[in-house]
Amino acid sequence: MKFKFTYLFATVLSLTSVSSMLAVDNVRTDVLNRSYYNDIFLDCGIGLTTLDSLPAASMLNLKLEKVGYSSDAERQNQIIAGDSTDWNGHLLYPDGAPRFKVFFMNGGSSLEHASSLGEASRRRIKEFVNAGGSYVGTCAGAIITSQGYDETKCPTYLSLWPGMFGRTGKAKVYTGVTIEKNSPLLKYYDFGGDKYIKELRHNHGNYPLDLPKGAEILARYDFKEGGKMHGQPVVSAYKKDANTGRLVLCGSHPEEIVDGERRDLCAAMIKYAIDGRGITKIKGYLKNGEVRKMDRHTYERNPDFTRIGDMQSHHFAVEIPKGARDVTFKLVGAEGSHMTLAVCKDTYAYDDVADFRSIMDGNVQQFSMARPAPGLWYVCVKCLDQPVSTNAGQAHIYTKLPVNDLLNGVPYTIEVSWK
C-alpha cells in the first residue's frame, strides 16, 4: 500500500512508476502457499491425551512432528515458543511464516493445557494461524480456540474463534454425526452415501455458541438423548481471510480411529484445513541492478528482509520492460547452504511451476534469459537445507543442523539485471 500512496500523490508519473503501480495491482492473491518444512505439528502436551500417531494422517501419507510432554512445561514451551537455538519455535520460520501446514491439537483438559502453554506459546500458535497455518482441533483442541465456554470468559484460551463455545455436559457416550448437505467435507468422502457416521466417541465435548462471519457448520450431532447438544454443530470451520489459515474443529473424538468412516471424518477435516491454508505472498519487488540483501534476524521484526528457513521458499516480483535483453538472475546464499532459484511469468514460481530454474548443487544459482516476454515475473528462492531429526519419546528432536544456525535462518542476496 505504501507504493500506491506514494504514486497517488506524486506530481509527475514516469512510465516506470506507472508500470510499478500496475505490477502492485496485478500480483496474484489466489495461489496457496506451498512452502513448508513439514505437514502436521501434533500437540498432545500437558493436560492432553498422549497420541503415538494420527491414523488419518498416516492414511493420507502426511508427515508429522509432535510435542507430548505430560509434565515438563518448560521443554514443551521451548519447542513451541522458542529458545536460544530456535528463536521463534518449531511452528514458525524466521520471518514468521508457518513451517507446517497444520497444527493439530487433540482432546484432554483445555484449561490445564492452556495454562501450561503460557503466554509465549499461546502467542506462537495464534501467530501461526494468522500467518497462514491451518488448525485442526478435537474436543479440548476445539474449545481452546474460542474465547471461553458457556458464559465464562477464559483469558488463557486462544481466541482464534471470535466467539464462545458451549459444553455438552455429556461424557463417555457415542453419538451419530450427520454431515450437512452442502458440507465441504463431501469433497473428500461420501461417508457411505448416506452422509451419516455412527458411534463417534464423545467425552465432555463442545460446540460453538457463536457463528462469526466466515464460520461454517460442516456436521451436526445426532443424539436425541443428549438434550441441548442434539442438532448442534459437531464439526465447524472458520477462516478469517485469505491470508490466515483455517480452523477445523470437532467436539468429539475421531482422531484415534484407525479405519472406516470415523477415520475418514478426521481425514476430511485435515484435508479441508490444508486446503484452507494461507496464500503465497511476495517479499517485495526487485529492481534492475539492485542487490537485495535478505539478512535480517527474527528479532529485528522486518520479515520482508529476514533470512530464509529450512525448506522454505521466498517470493519476489519484477516488472521486466519491453525490449529488455540479457535478463540475468543471481542468487548467493551463505557458505555451505543449498538453494535453488526459479522464475515464472504471470504466476508464483515453485519447484514444479517455473519457466526457468537453476538447481546446481551449492549456494550460488544464476541464469539468463536473452529476450524474455515483458510483464510481471515471479521469482522463487528456496532453501533445501533441513535439520536431521528424530522422534525421541515425548517430542520431535532436531539432532543435527547442516548449516550453522539454520533454524534462525540462512542469509542470502538476490539480484536481477538487464540491458
Disulfide bonds with the S-S distance in Angstrom:
none
